[in-house]
Amino acid sequence: MKVWPVKHSPLLCQPERFIARSELQALIRNVTQNLVNIKDESGQFLLRLDDGRVIDTKGWAGWEWTHGVGLYGIYQYYQQTGDIEMRDIIDRWFADRFAEGATTKNVNTMAPFLTLAYRFEETGRMAYLPWLESWAEWAMHEMPRTE
């Protein structure tokens, strides 16, 4: 049996890191700052729904699945690095949304709750619990389902 040497194969070899850790962290901080400061000044990215709701599909100050994805990504980075600024971005987002009041419940607006549940587990912040419980109850018992 012939054994092919793959350890030094140029196809399988790559540098351990293609970018320095500090450069990567700077890029992530830059992308995050751009994300949380983006605004739709022109209204071009507003989505007007039949029920009268207007969804800002571009800005950070909304409550949709896109925000949930962003929050979860920021949370994962915070978990891996312990970067307190990232944690604070998450906590500020929730504080701002809670101050605005409830949003329409649907499958898309549930996306941020994954990150909120993780933050509740970490902090035990009781202000989060009514939000988590009421939305979980809605998802279990009232959320529309497909046939």
C-alpha positions in Angstrom: 0.0 0.0 0.0 1.3 3.4 -0.9 0.9 6.2 1.6 0.7 9.7 0.1 2.4 12.4 2.1 -0.2 15.1 2.7 1.3 16.9 5.6 3.4 19.0 3.4 1.1 19.2 0.4 0.8 22.7 -0.9 -3.0 22.1 -1.4 -3.5 21.4 2.3 -0.9 23.8 3.8 -2.0 27.2 4.8 -0.7 29.8 7.2 -1.9 29.3 10.7 -3.5 32.7 10.6 -4.1 34.8 7.5 -4.5 38.0 9.6 -3.1 39.1 12.9 -5.5 38.9 15.9 -5.2 42.6 16.6 -6.1 43.4 12.9 -9.1 41.0 13.1 -10.3 42.6 16.4 -10.0 46.1 14.8 -12.0 44.9 11.8 -14.7 43.4 14.0 -15.0 46.6 16.1 -15.2 48.7 12.9 -17.9 46.5 11.4 -19.8 46.5 14.7 -19.6 50.3 15.0 -20.9 50.7 11.4 -23.7 48.2 12.2 -24.9 50.0 15.3 -24.6 53.5 13.8 -26.2 52.8 10.4 -29.3 54.9 9.7 -31.7 55.1 6.8 -31.8 58.9 6.4 -33.7 58.8 3.1 -36.4 56.3 4.0 -35.3 54.2 1.0 -35.1 51.1 3.1 -38.4 51.4 5.0 -40.8 48.5 4.5 -44.4 49.6 4.7 -46.7 46.7 5.6 -50.4 46.3 4.8 -51.3 46.4 8.5 -49.8 49.9 8.8 -46.5 48.9 10.4 -43.3 50.5 9.0 -40.1 48.4 9.4 -36.7 50.0 9.2 -34.8 47.2 7.3 -31.5 49.1 7.5 -31.1 50.8 10.8 -30.0 49.4 14.1 -32.9 50.9 16.1 -35.5 48.3 15.0 -36.7 44.9 16.1 -36.5 42.3 13.3 -34.7 39.1 12.5 -31.7 41.1 11.1 -31.2 42.6 14.5 -31.4 39.2 16.1 -28.7 37.9 13.8 -26.5 40.9 14.6 -27.1 40.7 18.3 -26.2 37.0 18.3 -23.0 37.6 16.3 -22.0 40.3 18.7 -22.9 38.1 21.7 -20.7 35.2 20.3 -17.8 37.6 19.9 -18.3 38.9 23.4 -18.3 35.3 24.7 -15.1 34.5 22.9 -13.2 37.7 23.8 -14.8 39.1 26.9 -15.0 42.4 25.2 -17.2 44.5 27.5 -18.0 47.0 24.8 -19.7 44.3 22.8 -21.7 43.2 25.9 -22.7 46.9 26.5 -23.9 47.2 22.8 -26.2 44.3 23.4 -27.5 45.5 26.7 -28.1 49.0 25.3 -30.0 47.6 22.3 -32.4 45.8 24.6 -32.8 48.7 27.0 -33.6 51.0 24.1 -36.1 48.6 22.6 -37.8 47.9 25.9 -38.1 51.7 26.5 -39.9 51.9 23.1 -42.4 49.3 24.2 -43.5 46.0 22.7 -43.2 45.3 19.0 -45.5 43.2 16.8 -45.0 39.5 17.6 -44.0 37.3 14.7 -41.4 34.7 13.9 -39.0 37.4 12.7 -39.3 39.6 15.7 -38.5 36.6 18.0 -34.9 36.4 16.7 -33.4 38.8 19.3 -34.7 36.7 22.1 -32.0 34.1 21.7 -29.5 36.7 22.8 -31.7 38.0 25.5 -32.1 34.5 26.9 -28.3 34.2 27.1 -27.9 37.6 28.7 -30.6 36.6 31.3 -28.7 33.4 32.1 -25.6 35.5 32.6 -27.0 38.4 34.6 -30.2 37.1 36.2 -31.6 40.5 35.4 -35.2 40.1 36.4 -36.4 42.9 34.0 -35.7 40.4 31.1 -37.9 37.6 32.5 -41.3 39.0 31.7 -40.2 39.6 28.1 -38.8 36.1 27.8 -41.8 34.5 29.4 -44.5 36.4 27.6 -42.9 35.8 24.2 -42.3 32.2 24.9 -45.9 31.7 25.9 -47.0 33.4 22.8 -44.7 31.2 20.6 -46.0 28.0 22.3 -49.7 28.8 22.4 -50.7 31.6 20.0 -48.1 31.9 17.3 -49.7 31.2 13.9 -48.6 27.9 12.4 -48.6 26.4 9.0 -50.8 23.4 8.2 
